[in-house]
Amino acid sequence: MAIVDLIMPKLGESIMEATILKWHKQPGDIVKMDETVLEIATDKVDSEIPSTSEGVIQEILFNVNDVVPVGTVIAKIKTGAEESMGHQSFTPPKANESRVQVKEPEMSIQEIKNPQHLTSNYQQSTSNGTGNRFYSPLVLNIAAGEGVSMVELENIPGTGNEGRVTKKDILQYVSEKKQGKVRNYEQRVVSQEMVVPFSKMEQSTALTTYSGNVEIIEMDRMRKLIAEHMVRSKHTSPHVTSFTEADVSNLVMWRDRVKKDFEKREGSKITYTPLFIEAIVKCIKKFPLINSSVEGDKIIVKKDINIGMATALPSGSLIVPVIKNADQLNLVGLSKQVNNLADNARNSKLRPEDTQGGTFTLTNVGNFGSLMGTPIINQPQVAILAVGAIKKRPVVVETPHGDSIAIRHMMYLSMSYDHRIIDGSMGASFLTDVAKELEGFQA
């Protein structure tokens, strides 16, 4: 007989915590190897967590909706315990009780229970003006015990991985504060012009009273994450949007002509999305700065071309699965990737890695009937391109024999880009080249 810990797995390079959505097993339930035990959600995607052992669920350590750091024990499985297969009674942990194993140099906290002295702001990771920032339970415990507010904590420079505040950082800050070296620090940072994180905006408006006939709808988890991401993107990047239009008649007529044979031959539908992505990839190779990100005063040019495609979920929200190394795929490969990712997104089967690593994003606002849009950059990328609805319009067609008016399939394109590193000339030139690629489409 042995007890095996079920650990909250690390679901991606930048993911440090996950929210428990649903337990499929309860204490006393039999579980097989690789059988789903619970569902979790991150700021990227929802996932099912399988069992790493075969046996009986002995204990569940967290409730539904608890936010749990990766690497934390979330349940215990008793193996080789056939005599104990009967269903046991289950008392979930109290709302304020969590069991988190924390290891820090020179100090070890085996278990943190009933942290009632912590405010609600300290019970899960928080977000500052530049992005999500994770605080370990040890750091939060020290901050609460020393009277360090969240405003102060968010502005303490972190020396840990990804800029995290370590035990050394918080203790040094507390020491300097006691010596008067950071007097009135909180008042100073509050007075600065800064964007309030979405989580704080939500709290600040919670007590607002409304007159008249209204309906108040609480944002779900996904909508809160999207809202915070959009506010952070606008705060991070000075957005500029350029527009152009393209005559996509050749592309439309080709697709109409081949779509039935294509599906029969390849077992996959041919939509407009892979055609758009193919044109974008060709132009990124001519304008590599479009495929980059900004870190401080450094420009990180990405050699891999990973195209994210905004996809609508049944709930109405959008998610952005990523086609990795899109420049290495032909049209058939792009079509299959696009269809597989879109289907998995709609059926909640995306893996965490399916939404990571994007270097440029395409969004099709035309799917919803819009002629054009002004998309918000998907951080940390520096550009996002939107394609509008394809409409038949009378346009002037120039020919060697003179101008004429003809009915053509026309489409507007718009691209928002980070004006810190992409000037208007480059942004407009890139967008114009994408339009030319679509107009000159040849099968």
N, C-alpha and C positions, 0 to 999 in steps of 0.2 A: 504494500500500500504506500502511495506517495501523494503528496500534494503538489500540483503544478500550477504556477501562476499564469493567468491570462493577462498579457500586457497590452496596453494601448499602443498599437504599432505606429511607427513613423511613416506617414502616408505621402511624404513629399519633402523636398529639400527645404522649403520655407514653411512647412506646416509644423507648428509646435503644440497644438492642442486640438481636441475634437469634442463635439457635443454628442452625448448619447441620445439617440432618437427612440430606440425601442429595444427591449430585451426579448429575444425569442425563446430563451431558456430561463428557468427559475431554479432556485436551490432544490436539490433532490431529483431534478430532471436528468435523464441519461443523455449524454452527448457523444457523438461519434467524431472521429478525426475529420477535420475540414467541414464539419457541419456548422451552419450559421448560428452564432450565439447571440449576436446583437447587431443593430444598425447604428452607424455613427454619421455625423456630418461635420465637414470642415468648411472653411470659407471658399473651398474650390468645388467640392463634389460630395455626394452621399455615398457611403460604402457599407458593405456587409463584412463583419469580422468573423472569420471561422475559428473553430476550436483547434488548438495546437496539440490536443491530446484526446484520448478516448477515456471516458469515465463518467463521473457524476458531478454535477455542479454543486459544490459545497457551500460557496458563499458568493454573494454579489456585493461589491463594495461601493457602487455608485448608483444614484437614481437616474431615471429618465430626465433629460434636460440639464444634467450636470455637465460642466465643462471640465475636461480632464486633460492634463498635460501628457504628451507622448512619453512612453517609457514607464507609465504608472501602472501598477497592478490594479486591474478592474474587476477581476473575479478569480476564484480559486476552484480548481478541478481536482477531485479525488480520483485517482486511478487505481485499478486493481481492487475495487471495493464493491464486488457484486452483491455482498450481503447487505449493502446499504442503498440499494436501488430504489427503495420506497420513497415517495414524495415527502419532503420535509417541509415544515412550516417556514415561512419567510417573513422576516421583519426588515423592511428596507431601512437603510441608514436615514437618520434624521436630516431635515433640510439643511441644517447648519453644520452637518458633520461630514467630513471627508477624511480619507485615509491616504495620505500621499507620502511615499518614501522619498526623502530628500537627502542628498549627499553633498556636503560642502566641505572644503578644506578646513581643518582645525575645528570643525563643529558638525555634529550629526544629530538630526532630529528624526527619530524613528517614526513618530506619528504626530500629526497635528489634528487635534480633536476640538470640536466646539469653538472655533475661532470667533467668538461672539464679540470680541473687542475690535474686529475688523469691520469696516463699513462695507456696504455692498460693492463699492467700487474696487475693493481689493480682493474680491473672491474669484475673479477670472481675469484673463489678459485684457489689457486696455489698449487704446489706440491714441497715439499722439498726432500732431499735425503732419508728420511725414510718413506715417504708416503704422502697421500693427507692431506692438512692442510687448513681449512676454515678460512677466515678472514671476520669479519663482516664489513659492510659498514662504521660504526663508526670508527673502528680501521684503516681501509684504509684511511679514510678522515683525521684522526689525523696524520698518517704516511706521507701522501702527504704534509700536511700543515707544518710539522716540518722537511721536507727534509730527511726522513728516507727511504733509498732505499729498494728494495725488497730483496737484499742479506742480509741486516741487519735484516729485518723483519722476514725472514725465520729462522734466528738463535737466535731470542729472545726466551728464555724459557717461555712457556705459563703455566699459573696456572689455566686456565679454563678447561671445560669439554673436555676430549680427548686431552689435551695438547694445547688447543687453546689460542691464545694471547688475553687477555682481555683489556678493556680500562685502567685498573690499570697497567697492564704490559707495555703497550706502553708508558703511561705517565711517569712511573718510568724510563724506558729506555731513554726517551727524557731528563728527568731531569738529569740523570747520565751522559749522553752524553754532556750536556751543562756544567757540572762541570768538564769535562775532564776525567772522570773515565773510559770511553770506547773509548778513542781517538784511531784513526786508526783501529777501529773495522772492518770496511768493508774491508780494505786492508789486515788485518790479516786473515779473513775467506776466502778471495779470494785466498790467497797464499797457503792455506791448500789443501792437496790432497782430492778431493771430486768428486763424480759423478755428472755431470751436469744433472738436470732434463730434461726429454725428450722435454718438452715445450720450454725450452731454447735452446736445440740443434736445434729444428726446426727453431727458430728465427735466430740463428747464421748462418744457412746455406741458409737463404732465398734469399740472394743477390748473391749467387754463380752463375757464368756464365759457360755454358757448350759449348763445341765445338763438331762438328760432328752432325750426325743425331740422335737426341734423342727425347723422349717423356716424358714430365714432368706430373706426376699424383699427384694431391693433395690427401693426406690421408683423408679418411672420419673419422667421429667421433669415430667409433668403432675401426678402425685400430690405431688411435692415442692412445686410451685408452689401447689397447693391448700392443702397443710398450712401453708405459710408465710403464705398469705393469711388463713386462718382464725385462726391464732395472733395475727397482727397486728390483726385486727378485734376480737378479744376484749380485746386490750391497749389499743386505741384508744377503743372505745366501751363505756360501762357499759350492758350489755344488760338490758332489762326485756321480758318477754313477757306479753301479754294474750291471753285466749281468749274465744271466743263460739261459738255454734252458729247455724245457719240452716236453715230449712225451705225447701229448694230444689225442692219438688215441681212447682211451676208451670214452672220452668226445665227440669227433666228431661222433663216430659211434652211441652213445646213442642219440645224438641230431637228427641225420639223421633218426633214427628209430622212434622217438616219436613226431617229430615236427608237423606232420599233425594232429595226434590225440590230441596233446596238444592244438593246436589252436582251434580245433573243440570243445574241452571240456571246455577250459578256456576262449575262446574268445580273446586270446592274443597270439602273436607269441613268440616262445622261441628262443632267440638269444644267442650268446656266452657271451654277457656282464653280465647278471645276474649270470651266472656260474662263471665268473671271480670275480665278487663282492662277491659272497658267499665264495670263497676261501680266498679272502683278509680279509674278516671279521673274519674268523676263526683264521687267523694268527695274526691279530691285537690284539686279546684277549690274545695271547701268548707273544706279544711284545707291551705292551701298550704305550711305549715311542714313537712308530711310530705315534701314534694318539695324537699329542701334538702340542704346539706352544711355541715360545720364546718371552718373554717380558722383555727386559733388561737382568738382570742376573737371571731371574726366568723362570722355565720350567712349563708350564701350561698343565697338562695331562688331556685330554678330556675323560670323562666317556661315553659320547654319541658317537656313531660311525656313522658319517654322510658322506657318500661316494659321492664325486663329480664325474661326468662322462663327460669328454670333448665331446661336440657334435658339429658337423659341421652345420653351417647355410647356407642357399642358397647363401649368398654373398661370401662364402668361409672362413669367420671368424669362430672362435670357441667360444662357450659359455659353461659354466660348471654348469648345473643344479645339484641339490644335493638331494640324497635319504636320508631322515632323519631316524635315528634309524634303519639302515639297518640290524643290528644284530637281530632285533625283527621280521624280515620278513622271510617267507619261500621262496622257489624258485618261487612259483606262484606269491606271493606278490612282489618279486623283479622284476619279468618279467613285471608285469603290471605297476609298478612304472617306470621302464626303458622306456617302450614303450610310456607311457603317457608323460613323461618329454621330450623325444626325439621328439615326434609329436608336442608338444606345442612349443618347441624351433624352429622347422622348420617353424611353422606357426605364429611365433611372439606372442604367447599367454602365455608365461611364466609370472608368477607373481614375484614381487620383492623378496618375501620370498623364491621362488624356487631356487634362486642362492646364498642363504646366509647360513652360518653356517657349511660349509663343513670342515671336519677334515682330510680327505685324498682324493687324486684324482687318478682316473684311466683314462688313455688315450689310445685309440686303434689306434696306427699308422698303424696297419695292414690293416685297412679299406681303406687306400690309397696305399696299395701295398708295404709298407716298411717292411723290415725284423726286424728292431729294431730302436730305437731312443734314444736320450739323452734329456728327457723332462726337462723343467724348472719348478721349484717348484711353486705351486700356493699359494702365501703368504696369511695369516700367517702360513700356514701348514709347515710341515718339511719334507714331502716326497711325491713323485708322481711316480706311476708305469705305465710303458708303455708295451703293448703287441703288438707283431709284427704279420705279416701275417702267417697263418698256411699253411705249405708246406709239401708235401710228399717227404721224403728223405730216402735213404737206410742207415740204422743204425745197429750197432751191438746190438743184443738183448741177454742178459745173461739169461740162464735158468738152472735149476738143471741138465739138460742133456748136457750142454755145450753151447757155444756161437754160434749164427747164425746171418746171415744178413737178415734183413726184411725191407719191405717198411712201414714206420710209419709216422703219422701226427706229425710234429715237429713245435715248436713255440719258438721264443726267447722272453725273458722277460728282461726288464731293469728298474732300479729304481734309480732316483736321490734323494739324501737326504741331509739334512742340517748337515754338518760335525761339527758344533758347539756342537751338543748334540748327534748325532748318529754316532758312530764309524763304521769303515768298517766292523768289525766283526758282529755287530748287523744288519747293513744294508744288508750284504750278507746273513746272517742267515735267516732274514725275507724273503728275495727274494727266497732263496732256499726252504723254507717251503711252500711258495705259489706255486712254481713249483711242489713240492711233492703232495700238495693237488689236483692240477689239474691232475697229472699223476695217482693218486690213486682214481680218481673219481668213485664213485659207486652210481647208481640211487637209 
